[in-house]
Amino acid sequence: MEIAEPEDDFGSYRSPLPPEDRLWRHPSEMGAPSPDRPSRRLRLAVVAASAVGAGMLSAGLVVVAVTLLTGPEGGRAGRPMEARPLTTTVSVDEGVVEMAGRVLPAVARLVLDHGGGGSGVLFRSDGHLLTSASVVDGATSLTVVLADGRELPARVIGADPGTDTAVVRIDGGPFPVATMGTATDLEVGQRAVAVGSGLSATSGATLTVGVVSALHRSVRARSGPWTMHDLVQIDATVAPGSAGGAVLDGTGSVVGITTPVAGGDGSKVRPGFAVPIDVARSVADRLMASGRVGNVWIGIQGQDLDRVTATAMDLEGGAMVADVVTGSPAERGGMAAADVIVAVDGRPVVTMGQVVVALRLCEPGQAVSLDVMREHRRHTMTVMVAERPPDA
């Protein structure tokens, strides 16, 4: 059988492409670099920011640089490509470390007689601690374990389940205290650091880093007939034993007290929630003064103003009054259904939860000023806060 000759035109010779421009090279062509082209260098740079996970104390920047060389001078050579060693630089977030050093001496572990426990934050040098009401619920005796290892007997001064806030007192002092901040200017996305104690005497303190993920949250309590209002939600995990501990802002100031009451059923990791420190401090002042927080009432039902209506009224938010109880303080003060509450005692409110919390901080018999929008006009009304009737 004859072998067919290729149909190429052998009459004109075509020089082969330079080795570097061909998809394939013969092994014999690998011996020397091509003189026809300049040397090349392939560089690969990868920059990655490390994510801050639950339970980590710091965040850093990791930079990885890899240089692939094909010759001693950076050009192509007749040997396999070589890779320089990886260069890694890790930077610790010294801000969080310094913050922890300042606040941890004021964070204590609470041990209850029935075996439960949680955390507390010293906010007065005379031995007063803020904590969660659910942490100390049912305790007949209580021990506070300080950061320096001292174990001191403690007593509950008062607790308010509605805001899940309690005050505990130890004798002695002066004690180190945490710096109190404010939650009024918190913004979604800013740093949030949850600090608390461990479950045992040997586990030490815990610190998790994240961000503020939501504000003014209203969440149904996992136990009890009430709803928790105006909570700060964070994505930093509140570790077991840390309930009643502190949430810090980027300056290391306490902006909230963590609560285990709000959220899921306790069977899985869930978002962290905190009572704004402004609410917790106000409740604490009343608990220290009288041991209780009155159950106040003005006689309205309402809901958050929806976004469409708020935009139409040129408002950031508010509380729409749905109903006013006949003969109630609200009715006597001139309030009516469809009024939109936008401020309580001059402080702006954007949700019904904020109105509830603001009124809870009033005493029965106290006059409160309510700014309301009615038919696109702003009115100020004075309402006398009353003790909630048994049937209300």
C-alpha positions as a printed Julia matrix, in Angstrom:
392×3 Matrix{Float64}:
   0.0    0.0     0.0
   1.34   3.35   -0.95
   1.71   6.05    1.63
   0.2    9.29    0.5
   2.55  12.2     0.38
   1.54  15.26    2.37
   0.11  18.06    0.31
   2.37  20.75    1.8
   4.21  23.0    -0.6
   7.86  22.03   -0.14
   8.93  24.56   -2.69
   9.02  27.4    -0.18
  10.73  26.95    3.18
   9.1   28.41    6.34
  11.27  28.79    9.4
   9.7   27.41   12.57
   8.19  29.73   15.16
  10.5   30.74   18.0
  10.28  28.19   20.82
   8.68  30.65   23.19
   5.72  31.29   20.85
   4.96  27.64   20.2
   2.58  25.51   22.19
   5.11  22.66   22.18
   8.91  22.45   22.1
  11.17  19.54   21.34
  13.39  18.46   24.25
  16.47  19.4    22.24
  15.31  23.0    22.25
  15.26  23.23   26.03
  19.01  23.63   26.44
  19.45  27.36   26.06
  17.4   30.48   26.41
  16.1   32.06   23.25
  18.12  35.12   22.19
  15.18  36.49   20.21
  13.06  37.56   23.22
  13.68  39.42   26.45
  13.65  37.48   29.67
  10.35  37.25   31.5
   9.37  36.87   35.11
   6.07  35.59   36.35
   5.01  36.9    39.7
   2.0   35.94   41.71
   0.93  38.01   44.69
  -1.91  37.02   46.89
  -3.18  39.26   49.62
  -5.79  37.96   52.03
  -7.33  39.45   55.15
  -7.92  36.93   57.87
 -11.49  36.75   59.19
 -12.08  37.18   62.9
 -13.87  34.09   64.21
 -15.74  33.33   67.42
 -13.35  32.83   70.3
 -10.38  34.63   68.66
  -8.6   37.42   70.49
  -7.2   39.25   67.48
  -7.5   40.0    63.82
  -4.59  40.31   61.42
  -3.46  40.76   57.87
  -1.77  37.86   56.15
   0.27  38.58   53.04
   1.59  35.75   50.91
   3.98  36.43   48.01
   5.17  33.69   45.62
   7.71  34.32   42.82
   8.05  31.7    40.11
  11.41  31.79   38.34
  12.49  29.96   35.22
  16.11  30.84   35.25
  18.84  32.2    37.47
  18.33  35.69   35.99
  14.59  35.53   35.81
  14.58  34.38   32.16
  13.69  30.99   30.79
  16.16  28.24   31.59
  16.62  24.63   30.71
  15.42  23.3    34.06
  12.11  22.97   35.83
  10.59  26.14   37.27
  11.44  26.88   40.88
   9.37  28.62   43.58
  10.83  30.86   46.23
   9.79  30.12   49.8
   6.5   31.61   51.02
   6.86  34.83   52.98
   4.15  35.26   55.63
   3.55  38.27   57.86
   0.95  38.12   60.63
  -0.13  41.33   62.38
  -1.96  41.08   65.72
  -4.77  43.56   66.4
  -3.11  45.27   69.32
  -6.24  47.37   69.9
  -8.27  44.36   70.99
  -5.44  43.05   73.14
  -5.06  46.39   74.9
  -8.83  46.65   75.29
  -8.99  43.24   76.92
  -6.25  44.15   79.34
  -8.23  47.17   80.53
 -11.67  45.59   80.91
 -11.01  42.03   82.08
 -10.12  43.04   85.68
 -13.69  44.39   85.99
 -15.35  41.22   84.65
 -16.33  38.65   87.26
 -17.8   35.17   87.38
 -21.06  34.64   89.28
 -21.54  31.26   90.97
 -25.02  30.38   92.26
 -25.95  27.95   94.99
 -28.08  25.84   92.64
 -25.15  25.3    90.29
 -25.89  27.9    87.65
 -23.92  31.0    86.96
 -22.86  33.65   84.53
 -20.91  36.88   84.34
 -21.09  40.34   85.82
 -19.43  43.69   85.19
 -18.19  45.96   87.97
 -19.5   49.45   87.24
 -18.94  51.06   90.66
 -15.78  50.81   92.72
 -17.82  50.13   95.88
 -18.7   46.67   94.6
 -21.85  47.02   92.46
 -22.02  44.77   89.43
 -24.37  44.77   86.44
 -25.56  41.4    85.21
 -28.51  39.62   83.62
 -31.64  39.08   85.72
 -31.99  35.59   84.27
 -28.49  34.71   85.5
 -29.35  35.35   89.17
 -32.98  34.18   88.96
 -33.83  31.85   91.87
 -30.51  32.29   93.65
 -30.58  32.2    97.46
 -26.83  32.58   97.8
 -24.26  33.92   95.4
 -20.47  34.03   95.09
 -18.53  36.45   92.91
 -15.15  35.28   91.61
 -13.0   38.26   90.63
 -10.39  38.29   87.89
  -7.61  38.11   90.49
  -9.07  34.87   91.89
 -10.73  36.24   95.01
 -14.07  34.65   95.91
 -16.45  37.0    97.72
 -19.99  36.45   99.0
 -22.55  38.58   97.16
 -26.22  39.55   97.34
 -28.77  40.54   94.72
 -29.83  44.17   95.17
 -32.66  43.89   92.66
 -33.66  42.47   89.29
 -35.98  43.53   86.47
 -37.07  40.64   84.22
 -38.6   43.05   81.69
 -35.18  44.39   80.74
 -33.26  41.34   81.97
 -31.14  43.59   84.19
 -29.94  42.91   87.73
 -27.58  44.5    90.23
 -25.33  42.41   92.5
 -23.27  43.79   95.39
 -20.04  42.62   96.99
 -18.46  44.26  100.04
 -14.96  45.69  100.21
 -13.18  47.67   97.6
 -12.27  49.78   95.94
 -12.62  47.47   92.95
 -11.56  48.0    89.32
 -14.43  49.2    87.15
 -15.18  49.05   83.44
 -15.57  52.24   81.44
 -19.25  52.9    80.75
 -20.14  54.15   77.26
 -23.42  54.7    75.44
 -25.42  52.72   72.9
 -27.22  55.76   71.51
 -24.7   56.34   68.72
 -24.03  52.71   67.78
 -24.08  51.91   64.07
 -24.57  48.63   62.25
 -21.2   47.29   61.12
 -19.03  48.79   63.83
 -16.88  46.63   66.08
 -18.51  44.73   68.93
 -16.48  42.72   71.46
 -18.29  40.36   73.86
 -16.48  39.78   77.14
 -17.48  37.39   79.92
 -16.27  34.7    82.26
 -15.77  31.03   81.62
 -17.86  28.21   83.0
 -15.33  27.16   85.61
 -12.78  28.69   87.93
  -9.94  27.47   85.71
 -11.31  28.47   82.32
 -10.7   32.2    82.76
 -12.38  34.96   80.8
 -13.7   34.68   77.26
 -13.62  37.31   74.53
 -15.17  37.14   71.07
 -14.91  39.77   68.34
 -17.52  40.73   65.77
 -19.7   43.61   64.67
 -23.03  45.17   65.53
 -25.39  43.36   63.17
 -28.71  45.05   64.08
 -30.17  47.7    66.38
 -33.54  48.23   68.09
 -34.39  44.53   67.94
 -37.57  43.24   69.6
 -37.27  39.54   70.36
 -39.65  37.22   72.13
 -38.19  35.97   75.39
 -37.31  32.25   75.43
 -39.08  31.99   78.79
 -41.69  34.29   80.25
 -44.65  36.1    78.69
 -42.83  39.21   77.53
 -40.9   40.54   74.57
 -37.43  42.04   74.93
 -37.33  45.47   73.26
 -34.64  47.73   71.81
 -31.88  45.12   71.96
 -28.49  45.36   70.29
 -27.74  42.32   68.11
 -24.13  41.26   67.54
 -22.57  38.48   65.51
 -19.9   37.84   68.15
 -20.84  34.61   69.9
 -21.82  34.94   73.56
 -19.97  31.97   75.0
 -21.54  29.74   77.69
 -21.04  31.38   81.05
 -20.68  34.83   79.49
 -24.32  35.92   79.83
 -24.46  39.05   81.95
 -21.08  40.13   80.65
 -20.19  43.2    78.61
 -20.36  44.22   74.99
 -17.62  46.74   74.15
 -17.35  49.21   71.32
 -14.15  50.0    69.46
 -12.89  52.22   72.29
 -13.29  49.51   74.94
 -16.31  51.17   76.58
 -19.25  49.05   77.72
 -22.24  49.62   75.41
 -24.39  46.64   76.43
 -24.96  43.79   78.89
 -25.4   40.42   77.2
 -28.68  38.58   77.75
 -29.41  34.86   77.3
 -33.17  35.46   77.4
 -33.69  36.47   73.77
 -33.22  34.2    70.78
 -33.6   30.55   69.87
 -34.28  27.5    71.97
 -30.75  27.16   73.32
 -29.99  24.07   71.24
 -27.82  25.83   68.69
 -25.48  28.78   68.27
 -27.57  31.91   67.79
 -26.93  35.64   67.45
 -25.85  37.47   70.56
 -28.14  40.08   72.09
 -27.42  42.8    74.6
 -29.42  45.27   76.65
 -28.21  48.79   75.77
 -26.04  50.1    78.59
 -28.13  53.26   78.83
 -31.18  51.15   79.72
 -29.22  48.87   82.05
 -27.71  51.81   83.94
 -31.07  53.55   84.32
 -32.67  50.35   85.62
 -29.7   49.79   87.94
 -30.09  53.26   89.46
 -33.71  52.52   90.28
 -32.91  49.07   91.64
 -30.26  50.52   93.93
 -32.66  53.24   95.07
 -35.76  51.14   95.73
 -34.99  47.52   94.82
 -37.64  47.44   92.08
 -38.75  48.89   88.76
 -42.42  49.89   88.59
 -44.72  48.36   85.97
 -45.93  51.56   84.34
 -48.68  52.2    81.78
 -50.17  55.02   79.71
 -52.86  53.03   77.88
 -51.83  52.75   74.23
 -51.19  49.95   71.78
 -48.96  50.53   68.8
 -46.52  49.21   66.27
 -43.46  50.29   64.33
 -44.13  52.81   61.59
 -43.71  51.04   58.24
 -41.05  52.29   55.88
 -43.42  53.5    53.16
 -45.41  55.65   55.57
 -42.25  56.93   57.25
 -40.86  58.03   53.88
 -44.12  59.73   52.97
 -44.03  61.62   56.3
 -40.31  62.41   55.91
 -39.48  60.5    59.1
 -36.71  58.04   59.94
 -39.2   55.99   61.91
 -41.6   56.15   64.82
 -44.35  54.34   66.72
 -47.81  54.35   65.19
 -50.57  54.39   67.83
 -53.17  51.77   66.91
 -55.5   52.18   69.87
 -55.94  54.41   72.92
 -57.69  52.96   75.98
 -60.73  54.96   77.09
 -60.02  56.89   80.29
 -56.28  56.12   80.14
 -53.48  58.63   80.79
 -52.85  58.76   77.03
 -56.44  59.72   76.28
 -56.44  62.35   79.03
 -53.24  63.73   77.53
 -54.91  64.15   74.14
 -53.49  61.2    72.21
 -55.52  59.47   69.51
 -55.24  56.5    67.15
 -53.0   57.12   64.11
 -50.73  59.48   66.06
 -47.04  58.72   65.41
 -44.77  59.04   68.45
 -41.37  60.38   67.39
 -39.83  61.44   70.72
 -40.14  60.73   74.45
 -38.98  63.51   76.75
 -37.16  65.07   73.82
 -35.25  61.91   72.85
 -36.04  60.62   69.35
 -37.58  57.15   69.02
 -37.89  55.15   65.8
 -39.63  51.99   67.04
 -42.44  51.02   69.39
 -39.87  49.08   71.4
 -37.97  52.26   72.14
 -41.18  53.89   73.37
 -41.85  50.91   75.67
 -38.33  51.03   77.1
 -38.44  54.82   77.58
 -41.74  54.58   79.47
 -40.46  51.69   81.61
 -37.8   54.02   82.92
 -40.44  56.39   84.28
 -41.98  56.26   87.74
 -45.75  56.06   88.32
 -47.06  59.61   88.72
 -44.28  61.06   86.56
 -45.21  63.41   83.71
 -43.7   62.44   80.36
 -43.54  64.58   77.23
 -44.49  62.84   73.96
 -43.83  64.39   70.54
 -46.32  63.06   67.98
 -46.94  63.61   64.3
 -50.62  64.08   63.43
 -51.65  64.88   59.88
 -48.08  65.96   59.05
 -47.92  68.39   61.94
 -45.86  67.94   65.09
 -47.54  68.21   68.49
 -46.18  67.88   72.02
 -48.4   66.23   74.61
 -47.9   65.68   78.33
 -49.01  62.31   79.69
 -49.02  61.28   83.35
 -47.53  57.78   83.72
 -49.59  55.42   85.91
 -49.17  52.01   87.55
 -50.45  49.32   85.22
 -53.96  48.17   86.22
 -54.37  44.44   86.97
 -56.66  43.96   83.99
 -54.54  45.94   81.48
